[in-house]
């Protein structure tokens, strides 16, 4: 099996990893929802426990124990690791809270608003130019969010909806910090540092409002941690083998997997208005990704022409 995989070209390898990422995201959210109404801090700590073990094993096997910076960061990457931790921690908590009250596909598609926040944050913090069509697509994406949330519906829940939007914004901040870290920290260091920090920060809060878990709930949480470990390494590997402009679109199939799992496991179906919102958000997000890819390719051609 490994020989067949190694014989594939890098683009196909990237596609396999990005699809694995999308499936794992959908499975992770399903398992977290199946765990029941458990405090978000407790869910994150249990989920992080698996990632700490996985990250530690990868670092130890690859780099050994001599370089402590591989575990706790160094002067070059500690700032980026800290920002990533803050964004991931707040965003992850908000997303898990929203997941308890929103149907699976709705929670997933709102998280995909992060692509719009990414453009905004890149403009603010990385000083990247933002163009008119990007602004238009961002506005369209947020119009889609209004359809998905559907404030006029009898099933509308304000706080979880706002939490999901906030979570998507923090996911974008997470992505910006990951771009900042890509030259100064290995994926295993990022995974290990982030999850240790989450466990350390959230354990006191978890103990203050601890809910005794059933064996079934604990199993779901630990399995969600395995899925999250796959998510972390799959997305890193995907962009290692293929550029984002070629495969990023396929990450949005997590909404399809979430919708299918939501129906099979929970028997939940989105409303027609919500489906319209899904289509608007995904269409705007995919168009934005394609637009950014085209712009990147044009910039590279211009650079080559002038050099």
Phi and psi in degrees as a GROMACS rama.xvg file:
@    title "Ramachandran Plot"
@    xaxis  label "Phi"
@    yaxis  label "Psi"
@TYPE xy
-65.8113  -33.2115  UNK-2
-66.757  -40.3947  UNK-3
-64.0052  -41.3109  UNK-4
-64.7358  -43.783  UNK-5
-65.0699  -25.0742  UNK-6
-79.3648  -12.5542  UNK-7
-72.3663  154.206  UNK-8
-76.0528  164.476  UNK-9
-61.3553  -33.4869  UNK-10
-65.7251  -41.8352  UNK-11
-66.8035  -36.9725  UNK-12
-62.6812  -42.8771  UNK-13
-61.4773  -40.9972  UNK-14
-63.8362  -41.8011  UNK-15
-60.6302  -44.7824  UNK-16
-67.3527  -38.5857  UNK-17
-70.8096  -33.6342  UNK-18
-70.5399  -38.8397  UNK-19
-61.0164  -39.5376  UNK-20
-60.1569  -47.5705  UNK-21
-64.3807  -42.9508  UNK-22
-63.5448  -42.7555  UNK-23
-66.2041  -38.1583  UNK-24
-59.9992  -46.8199  UNK-25
-64.3819  -42.8012  UNK-26
-65.1568  -42.2555  UNK-27
-60.091  -47.2414  UNK-28
-65.0902  -36.2331  UNK-29
-62.947  -46.0026  UNK-30
-65.171  -39.2571  UNK-31
-64.2425  -38.3659  UNK-32
-70.8085  -37.707  UNK-33
-65.1506  -26.9776  UNK-34
-63.7825  -19.2893  UNK-35
95.6723  -174.004  UNK-36
-75.91  69.168  UNK-37
-101.191  143.199  UNK-38
-50.4493  134.892  UNK-39
-53.4447  -36.8207  UNK-40
-62.3598  -38.4587  UNK-41
-66.6957  -41.0334  UNK-42
-63.0577  -42.1886  UNK-43
-67.581  -41.7099  UNK-44
-62.6782  -45.3429  UNK-45
-65.2112  -41.1859  UNK-46
-64.2432  -40.7063  UNK-47
-67.5764  -29.8586  UNK-48
-55.2259  -43.8177  UNK-49
-65.9705  -41.0694  UNK-50
-68.05  -32.8836  UNK-51
-63.2399  -45.9223  UNK-52
-62.6529  -47.7413  UNK-53
-62.0179  -45.99  UNK-54
-63.1553  -41.0425  UNK-55
-62.0494  -44.3206  UNK-56
-62.9076  -44.042  UNK-57
-63.8009  -45.375  UNK-58
-63.1865  -47.2957  UNK-59
-62.4701  -41.038  UNK-60
-71.9324  -35.9637  UNK-61
-85.9083  -42.4304  UNK-62
-116.711  -12.7581  UNK-63
79.8159  -161.949  UNK-64
-112.478  0.411129  UNK-65
-70.8644  -40.6838  UNK-66
-90.92  97.4368  UNK-67
-65.9438  -24.1006  UNK-68
-61.3408  -24.3188  UNK-69
-65.9398  -24.0713  UNK-70
-98.6572  -43.2555  UNK-71
-113.686  3.82254  UNK-72
85.7397  172.59  UNK-73
-140.399  -175.06  UNK-74
-60.5378  -29.86  UNK-75
-76.3596  -29.0864  UNK-76
-123.177  -1.28919  UNK-77
-63.3252  -34.9839  UNK-78
-65.0946  -48.7722  UNK-79
-62.4732  -40.8847  UNK-80
-63.3226  -37.8034  UNK-81
-68.191  -43.2818  UNK-82
-64.2472  -41.8935  UNK-83
-61.9639  -38.8763  UNK-84
-65.6747  -43.7878  UNK-85
-61.9425  -47.4793  UNK-86
-65.5204  -45.7124  UNK-87
-66.3348  -37.9275  UNK-88
-68.1264  -49.9006  UNK-89
-68.8192  -41.9295  UNK-90
-66.8678  -42.4411  UNK-91
-63.2  -40.789  UNK-92
-63.6933  -43.8686  UNK-93
-64.6738  -42.2991  UNK-94
-64.4899  -41.4956  UNK-95
-67.9901  -37.6876  UNK-96
-61.9576  -46.4012  UNK-97
-63.7696  -36.5207  UNK-98
-61.3556  -28.1279  UNK-99
-71.0142  -21.3048  UNK-100
-116.596  -23.3482  UNK-101
-98.3606  155.637  UNK-102
-70.9635  156.783  UNK-103
-56.6614  -47.7324  UNK-104
-67.3105  -35.8006  UNK-105
-65.4092  -45.2821  UNK-106
-59.9924  -41.2997  UNK-107
-66.2205  -44.6017  UNK-108
-70.5411  -33.3253  UNK-109
-65.9934  -36.1062  UNK-110
-61.7146  -27.53  UNK-111
-72.4173  -6.26722  UNK-112
-65.0624  -12.7935  UNK-113
-58.4978  -28.1025  UNK-114
-63.8457  -31.9363  UNK-115
-76.0036  -42.0175  UNK-116
-63.9153  -31.559  UNK-117
-61.307  -42.4461  UNK-118
-63.5227  -42.6741  UNK-119
-63.9319  -47.0833  UNK-120
-68.3389  -34.7818  UNK-121
-65.5872  -34.7226  UNK-122
-68.0544  -42.7594  UNK-123
-74.8004  -48.0357  UNK-124
-98.9925  -31.7278  UNK-125
-102.46  1.10358  UNK-126
59.5141  29.5803  UNK-127
-79.9414  143.686  UNK-128
-69.1695  144.394  UNK-129
-119.591  130.987  UNK-130
-104.214  167.699  UNK-131
-57.5863  -45.888  UNK-132
-66.1796  -29.8387  UNK-133
-66.446  -40.917  UNK-134
-62.1686  -43.8744  UNK-135
-60.077  -46.6106  UNK-136
-66.6777  -35.236  UNK-137
-63.7184  -43.7229  UNK-138
-63.6337  -41.0395  UNK-139
-62.638  -42.5204  UNK-140
-59.0537  -41.4083  UNK-141
-74.7288  -27.2756  UNK-142
-64.2462  -41.44  UNK-143
-60.2447  -36.9899  UNK-144
-62.7849  -35.7105  UNK-145
-63.8337  -40.002  UNK-146
-64.2953  -43.2311  UNK-147
-63.7939  -47.0753  UNK-148
-69.7649  -37.6175  UNK-149
50.9211  73.2474  UNK-150
-59.2216  -22.3116  UNK-151
-82.6588  -8.28166  UNK-152
-73.9737  150.385  UNK-153
-69.1531  -21.6184  UNK-154
-92.2103  5.46251  UNK-155
-64.2513  131.486  UNK-156
-125.805  115.26  UNK-157
-68.3903  -55.8126  UNK-158
-61.2798  -47.92  UNK-159
-61.4651  -34.9596  UNK-160
-66.0601  -44.6432  UNK-161
-65.8639  -36.4693  UNK-162
-63.3008  -40.1402  UNK-163
-65.0176  -40.9118  UNK-164
-66.7262  -43.3439  UNK-165
-60.9075  -40.9244  UNK-166
-61.4345  -39.8779  UNK-167
-66.5965  -35.3696  UNK-168
-64.7239  -42.5408  UNK-169
-69.6032  -30.161  UNK-170
-62.351  -37.5136  UNK-171
-66.5248  -41.6141  UNK-172
-61.6272  -36.775  UNK-173
-59.3182  -46.0405  UNK-174
-64.7013  -39.939  UNK-175
-62.5003  -43.4756  UNK-176
-67.7235  -32.938  UNK-177
-65.5921  -38.9261  UNK-178
-64.8504  -35.882  UNK-179
-67.4359  -33.0502  UNK-180
-87.5071  -13.3896  UNK-181
-60.2248  -23.868  UNK-182
-99.5605  -6.00266  UNK-183
-120.739  -9.91606  UNK-184
-143.609  141.263  UNK-185
-77.5641  155.873  UNK-186
-55.5132  -39.586  UNK-187
-65.5211  -36.6208  UNK-188
-65.8909  -42.8297  UNK-189
-61.9674  -45.3801  UNK-190
-63.6583  -47.2814  UNK-191
-66.4005  -49.2593  UNK-192
-59.9898  -48.0861  UNK-193
-60.5212  -46.6706  UNK-194
-73.148  -33.6814  UNK-195
-63.9805  -44.9838  UNK-196
-61.0522  -41.6907  UNK-197
-60.2471  -45.7811  UNK-198
-63.5375  -43.3089  UNK-199
-66.0747  -45.6485  UNK-200
-70.0846  -40.8536  UNK-201
-90.7235  -18.5803  UNK-202
-56.7963  -45.974  UNK-203
-57.83  -41.1321  UNK-204
-67.8455  -36.3707  UNK-205
-62.5143  -42.7403  UNK-206
-69.0811  -29.1774  UNK-207
-67.2182  -29.797  UNK-208
-133.062  48.5066  UNK-209
-75.3326  134.929  UNK-210
-113.595  122.862  UNK-211
-63.7674  127.726  UNK-212
-92.6608  145.361  UNK-213
-77.6916  163.666  UNK-214
-60.2884  -38.5846  UNK-215
-62.858  -45.9003  UNK-216
-64.2852  -42.3372  UNK-217
-64.1451  -38.6925  UNK-218
-61.8722  -44.4512  UNK-219
-60.6031  -42.6672  UNK-220
-66.901  -41.6404  UNK-221
-67.6728  -37.2428  UNK-222
-67.3007  -34.7817  UNK-223
-64.7873  -32.7318  UNK-224
-65.8751  -38.7639  UNK-225
-62.6601  -44.8333  UNK-226
-61.3434  -40.4546  UNK-227
-66.4859  -35.9634  UNK-228
-61.7625  -42.9402  UNK-229
-63.5898  -41.5342  UNK-230
-57.1453  -49.4846  UNK-231
-60.2277  -47.7561  UNK-232
-79.7678  -29.5085  UNK-233
-67.6403  -43.9512  UNK-234
-67.5552  -36.8232  UNK-235
-65.9149  -44.097  UNK-236
-67.27  -36.5677  UNK-237
-58.1326  -48.8117  UNK-238
-80.0073  -9.5138  UNK-239
-74.2459  -38.6669  UNK-240
-90.1223  -28.2986  UNK-241
-142.049  143.833  UNK-242
-66.61  150.884  UNK-243
-56.8689  -34.9468  UNK-244
-63.6263  -21.4388  UNK-245
-92.8636  -25.3734  UNK-246
-127.237  -11.7199  UNK-247
-57.4421  -33.4202  UNK-248
-57.4287  -36.2821  UNK-249
-70.8091  -14.331  UNK-250
-67.5346  -20.0664  UNK-251
-78.3881  -5.91644  UNK-252
-71.0675  -5.26597  UNK-253
-60.4266  -28.3697  UNK-254
-66.2019  -38.8217  UNK-255
-65.5313  -47.8591  UNK-256
-60.151  -40.5241  UNK-257
-65.3337  -40.3554  UNK-258
-64.3625  -42.9815  UNK-259
-65.6718  -47.238  UNK-260
-64.5464  -38.8025  UNK-261
-60.5788  -39.1581  UNK-262
-72.8728  -45.1021  UNK-263
-67.0193  -46.5818  UNK-264
-84.2611  -43.0348  UNK-265
-109.528  -9.65997  UNK-266
68.0448  23.3757  UNK-267
-98.5122  138.214  UNK-268
-129.209  136.957  UNK-269
-70.958  156.316  UNK-270
-74.7221  165.817  UNK-271
-59.3851  -42.5779  UNK-272
-62.3631  -41.2179  UNK-273
-64.0567  -39.3408  UNK-274
-62.8041  -40.2965  UNK-275
-58.9986  -42.176  UNK-276
-62.9284  -41.506  UNK-277
-55.576  -48.6926  UNK-278
-62.3907  -43.1443  UNK-279
-61.8842  -48.2913  UNK-280
-63.4386  -48.2527  UNK-281
-66.188  -39.0514  UNK-282
-64.0867  -44.6705  UNK-283
-66.3382  -40.9071  UNK-284
-65.2896  -46.0443  UNK-285
-64.9747  -40.7549  UNK-286
-62.1681  -39.98  UNK-287
-64.6218  -42.5699  UNK-288
-62.1516  -45.0742  UNK-289
-63.953  -40.5306  UNK-290
-63.7559  -45.4659  UNK-291
-63.6008  -37.7756  UNK-292
-65.0631  -43.1677  UNK-293
-63.401  -41.1532  UNK-294
-63.771  -41.2027  UNK-295
-63.0255  -44.7748  UNK-296
-62.5155  -41.6077  UNK-297
-63.9658  -39.6235  UNK-298
-64.8302  -40.6744  UNK-299
-65.0352  -39.5178  UNK-300
-65.172  -40.0594  UNK-301
-64.579  -39.6966  UNK-302
-63.449  -43.1529  UNK-303
-65.322  -37.5424  UNK-304
-67.322  -34.7476  UNK-305
-87.2277  -15.1837  UNK-306
